[in-house]
Amino acid sequence: MRLLSKKILFVDLDGTLLKSDKTISEINKKAIQEVLEAGHYVVIATGRAIASGREIAQELGIVRTGCYLIAYNGGAIYDCAADCILHEQRLPIEYAEYLVSEAQKWGLYIQTYSATKVLAMKAARELDVYLKRTHMPYRIEKDIWSMLNEEPPKMLLISLDDREKLEQFQKEHAGWEAGRCTSFFSSDEYLEYCPLGATKGAGLLYLTRFLNVSPYNTIAVGDQENDIPMLKNAQIGAAMVNAEEKVKETADYVTEADNDHDGVAEVIYKFVLQKS
């Protein structure tokens, strides 16, 4: 498929652009710079908070015109150059309170976010691992009301050793979830509850309208369940070879290289810059 005119590249972070050690290869950095130099747009699409995504954008050198961030799995759209939020959705407090209460009953760790920090109700191994991966500051709140003093962007349940428990939680709360919010896995350890309709796919469509670029000129690359709506809405949806099987089944293309061997650059040169 040959795309014409300006294009938008949507790229996931963890398991896609980021290597297993959470660094970015020089080859991927160079390829992304070439996309911008050719006059195209680059969008980081992540489940992470804006603060965490912005830090990676700075490392990539894409805090400039033409660079955007889909954060919280589509809950917020951020302009990296203007340093402003273009669009955001929030989870109603009563839904967040319910999820905190239910997570506590199940013995599951749960957290949310302020504009700049991770908010949790207790210190835990899950929090330590999350902070090591994202380098975000955090605050421990004394109670649910302090934790939820405003509508949160999302709620994140973490189980480092028992995905099945998260799956069971999701299954048993599916009836409550219907019509209220959207849940999905962003990794084996993370079960996310986001505002209804907030997905990376919805973020992709928002930015095509905002930038006046046809959806036919979009390329997206990811590896996890939360990337599927984005891959479906893109003209070319590329799955990393290290992606989950259901993500590969959705994709138009599966990379030969994994996230530790410049799979994003492979997609860029094949579909954005079309050098191969």
C-alpha positions in Angstrom: 0.0 0.0 0.0 1.5 3.3 -1.1 0.5 6.4 0.9 0.5 9.9 -0.5 0.9 13.4 1.0 1.4 14.0 4.8 1.3 11.0 7.0 0.9 10.4 10.7 2.9 7.8 12.4 1.4 6.5 15.7 3.8 4.5 17.8 3.3 2.7 21.1 6.0 2.8 23.8 6.4 -0.2 26.0 7.1 -3.3 24.0 7.2 -1.3 20.8 9.5 1.8 20.6 11.1 1.0 24.0 13.5 -1.9 24.3 13.0 -4.4 27.2 15.4 -2.2 29.3 13.1 0.8 28.6 15.7 2.6 26.5 15.3 3.8 22.9 17.8 2.6 20.3 19.7 5.1 18.2 18.4 3.6 15.0 14.8 4.1 16.1 15.6 7.7 17.2 17.2 8.4 13.8 14.2 6.9 11.9 11.7 9.1 13.8 13.8 12.2 13.1 13.7 11.3 9.4 9.9 11.1 9.6 9.7 14.6 10.9 12.3 16.0 8.5 10.2 14.6 5.6 7.3 16.7 6.8 5.2 14.0 8.5 3.7 13.9 12.0 4.8 11.7 14.9 2.4 10.7 17.7 3.4 8.7 20.8 0.4 6.6 21.8 0.6 5.2 25.3 -1.3 4.2 28.3 1.2 6.2 30.4 0.5 9.5 31.9 1.2 12.8 30.1 4.2 13.5 32.3 5.8 10.1 31.5 5.1 10.4 27.8 6.4 13.9 27.6 9.7 12.8 29.2 10.2 10.2 26.5 9.2 12.8 23.8 12.0 15.0 25.2 14.5 12.1 25.0 13.5 11.5 21.4 13.8 15.2 20.6 10.2 15.5 19.4 9.0 18.3 21.6 8.5 20.3 18.4 5.9 21.2 15.8 4.4 18.1 14.3 4.7 16.0 17.5 1.8 14.8 19.6 1.0 12.5 22.5 -2.0 10.2 23.1 -1.8 9.5 26.8 -3.9 7.4 29.2 -4.9 5.1 26.3 -6.7 7.9 24.5 -8.0 9.8 27.6 -5.8 12.8 26.8 -4.4 14.3 23.5 -1.4 16.5 24.1 0.5 18.9 21.8 4.2 18.5 22.5 5.2 21.8 20.9 2.5 23.9 22.4 2.7 22.1 25.8 -1.0 21.9 26.1 -3.8 19.4 26.3 -6.0 19.4 23.2 -8.7 17.0 24.4 -9.3 14.9 27.5 -11.8 12.7 29.1 -12.2 11.8 32.8 -13.6 8.9 34.7 -16.5 9.9 37.0 -15.5 9.9 40.6 -18.2 7.5 41.6 -16.9 4.9 39.1 -13.3 5.4 40.4 -14.5 5.0 44.0 -16.3 1.8 43.1 -13.2 0.4 41.4 -11.0 1.2 44.5 -13.5 -0.4 46.8 -13.8 -3.5 44.6 -10.0 -3.8 44.1 -9.6 -3.7 47.9 -12.1 -6.5 48.3 -10.2 -8.6 45.8 -6.8 -7.8 47.4 -5.6 -6.1 44.2 -3.3 -3.0 44.1 -4.9 0.0 42.3 -3.6 3.5 41.5 -4.5 6.6 39.7 -2.9 9.9 38.7 -2.8 13.7 39.3 -1.5 16.0 36.6 2.1 15.1 37.6 2.1 12.2 40.0 1.0 8.6 40.6 -1.5 8.5 43.4 -1.7 5.3 45.6 -3.2 4.4 48.9 -0.2 2.3 50.1 3.4 1.6 49.4 3.6 -1.7 47.6 5.8 -3.8 45.3 3.5 -3.0 42.4 4.1 0.7 42.9 7.8 0.2 43.1 7.9 -1.7 39.9 5.7 0.8 38.1 7.8 3.8 39.3 11.0 2.0 38.1 9.5 1.6 34.7 8.1 5.1 34.3 10.3 7.3 36.5 7.2 9.2 37.7 7.0 11.0 41.1 4.3 9.6 43.4 2.2 10.4 46.5 0.7 8.1 49.0 -2.8 9.2 50.0 -4.3 8.4 53.5 -7.7 7.5 52.2 -9.9 7.1 49.1 -11.3 10.7 49.3 -7.8 12.2 49.3 -6.8 10.0 46.4 -9.9 10.9 44.4 -10.3 14.6 45.0 -11.0 15.2 41.3 -12.1 13.0 38.4 -9.1 10.8 37.5 -7.9 10.2 33.9 -8.0 6.4 34.5 -7.6 3.7 37.2 -4.9 1.1 36.9 -5.0 -2.3 38.6 -1.7 -4.1 38.9 -0.9 -7.8 39.6 2.7 -8.7 39.0 2.3 -12.4 39.4 -1.3 -13.3 38.6 -2.8 -12.2 35.3 -5.6 -14.7 35.8 -6.8 -12.8 38.9 -7.0 -9.6 36.8 -8.8 -11.4 34.1 -11.3 -12.8 36.6 -11.8 -9.3 38.1 -12.5 -7.9 34.6 -14.9 -10.7 33.7 -16.9 -10.4 37.0 -17.2 -6.7 36.6 -18.1 -6.7 32.9 -21.8 -6.1 33.7 -21.0 -3.1 35.8 -18.5 -1.8 33.2 -21.0 -1.8 30.3 -22.0 1.7 29.4 -19.8 3.2 32.1 -16.2 2.8 31.1 -13.7 0.8 29.1 -11.3 -1.8 30.3 -8.4 -3.6 28.7 -5.0 -5.0 29.3 -2.0 -2.8 28.4 0.4 -5.6 29.6 0.2 -8.9 31.4 0.4 -7.0 34.7 -1.8 -4.0 34.0 -5.6 -3.9 33.8 -6.8 -0.4 32.9 -10.2 1.2 33.4 -10.6 4.3 31.2 -13.4 6.7 30.4 -16.1 5.3 28.1 -14.8 5.4 24.5 -11.3 6.5 25.4 -9.0 4.3 23.3 -5.9 4.9 21.2 -8.0 4.3 18.2 -10.3 7.2 19.1 -7.2 9.3 19.7 -6.0 8.4 16.2 -9.3 9.6 14.6 -9.3 12.8 16.7 -5.8 13.7 15.5 -6.6 13.0 11.8 -9.5 15.5 12.1 -7.4 18.0 14.1 -4.5 17.9 11.6 -6.7 17.5 8.5 -4.9 14.4 7.4 -6.9 11.5 5.8 -7.1 8.3 7.8 -5.7 6.7 4.6 -2.4 8.3 5.5 -2.0 6.8 8.9 0.4 4.1 10.1 0.3 2.7 13.6 2.5 0.2 15.4 2.0 -1.6 18.7 2.1 -4.8 20.6 -0.6 -5.1 23.2 -4.4 -5.4 23.5 -4.8 -1.7 24.1 -3.2 -1.1 20.7 -5.8 -3.0 18.8 -8.3 -0.1 18.3 -5.4 2.0 17.0 -4.2 -0.7 14.5 -7.7 -1.2 13.3 -8.3 2.5 12.7 -5.0 3.1 10.9 -4.7 2.5 7.2 -1.7 0.3 8.0 -1.7 -1.3 11.4 1.7 -3.0 12.2 2.2 -5.4 15.1 5.6 -6.1 16.6 6.8 -9.6 16.1 6.8 -9.8 20.0 3.2 -8.7 20.1 0.4 -10.8 21.6 -1.1 -13.2 19.1 -4.5 -11.4 19.0 -2.7 -8.2 18.1 -0.8 -9.9 15.2 -4.1 -11.3 14.0 -5.5 -7.8 13.8 -2.5 -6.3 12.0 -1.9 -5.6 8.4 1.8 -6.3 8.9 3.9 -8.1 11.5 7.5 -6.9 11.8 10.5 -9.1 11.3 12.4 -7.4 14.1 11.2 -7.1 17.7 11.3 -4.2 20.1 14.9 -5.0 21.0 16.0 -4.9 17.4 14.5 -1.7 15.9 11.1 -3.0 14.7 9.8 0.6 14.7 12.5 1.7 12.3 11.5 -1.3 10.1 7.9 0.0 9.9 9.0 3.6 9.3 11.3 2.7 6.4 8.8 0.3 4.8 5.6 2.3 5.1 6.3 5.9 6.1 9.4 6.8 4.2 9.0 3.8 1.8 12.7 3.1 1.4 12.2 -0.6 1.0 
